[in-house]
């Protein structure tokens, strides 16, 4: 299963992040491969979690490359006003990707 992780560079809520990624790992669809554009915040947390669980990580240089590569699921950690993350989600939606948006205290599955 190829999981695209995206989110705010200011995301610091490790508890919510961990809960969402535990949900991903419990899908029982094999070992997830995490796809991301390396950065701080949500992307850095995803890389650390993947390294911890020894999940493969595929890094892309640009958002467009990442969206073009696709995936089975997008797990997004946006914050209000995070225009880059919302732009990514628009592109992912336009590409027909399955999106799960996570925010502090609530989730929205699209």
N, C-alpha and C positions, 0 to 999 in steps of 0.2 A: 504494500500500500504506500503510495507516494503522498506525503502530507506537505503542503505548502504552509509555512508559518510566516505571518506578517504581523506588523503592529507598530505602535508608536515607539519611537526611540526613547521616549520618556517613561515607558511602561516599567514599573518596579514592583508590582503586586505579585510576588512569587507564589503566594498561596493560591490565588485564583488561577495563575498560570499552571501551577502544578496539578490542580484539580482538572483543568481542561486537558492537559496532556495525559493524565491518568485515564481519562475518558477515552482518548485516542488509543492508548495502549491496550485498553480492555476490549477493543473492537474485534479482537481475535482474527484478524485478517493478515496474519504473518507479522514479521518485524517491519515496523514503519521505516521508510526512508524519508528523512526530513529535507525539504527543499527550502532554501532561503537566499536572500541577498544579505551578506554579512553586514552587520551594523550593531549598534548598542540597543538596549531596551529589549523588546520582545524577541528579536532575532538572536541577540546574545544569550538570552535565557534558553531559547530553543537549542542553540548549539551546545550549551553546557549540559542540558538535559539529555540530548542525543549522545553526547560523549559519555556521560555517566552510565546510560543504559546500553552503550555500545551499538546504537542505531546508526546506520549509514547516514551521512550528510552530503547533500549535493549543493554546492554554492554557485550562485549565478552573479554576474557582474551588474546586471540591470534588471529592473522590474519587468521590462518588456520581454527579456529573455526568460524570466521566471514564468510569466503568464503564458508565453509561447510554449514552454516545455510542458505545461499543464500538470495535473495531479489528480488524485482521487478525491482529495478534500483540502479546502483552504480553511485553516484555523487562524482567525484574525483577532488581534488584541488592540483595537483602536482606542484612542482617548478623544474627548471632544476637541474639535479644532485641529485634529491631526489630518491635514488635507492630503498628505502623501499616502497615508493608509487608506483613506476613503477613495482616493483616485485609484489605488491598486484594486480595491474591492469593486469599483465600477468596471475596470478592465476585466477582472476575473469573472464578474457576472456576465459581461458582454461575451466572454469566451465560453460561457456555459458551464463554468466550474461550480462544484458543490461547495457552498460557503457556510461556515459556522462562525458567527461573531460572538466573541466573549468580552464582557466588560465587568468591571468590579460589581459584584453583587447580582448580576443578571446575565443571561445568555439569550441570544436570538439565533435560531437555526434558520437559514434561508435555503 
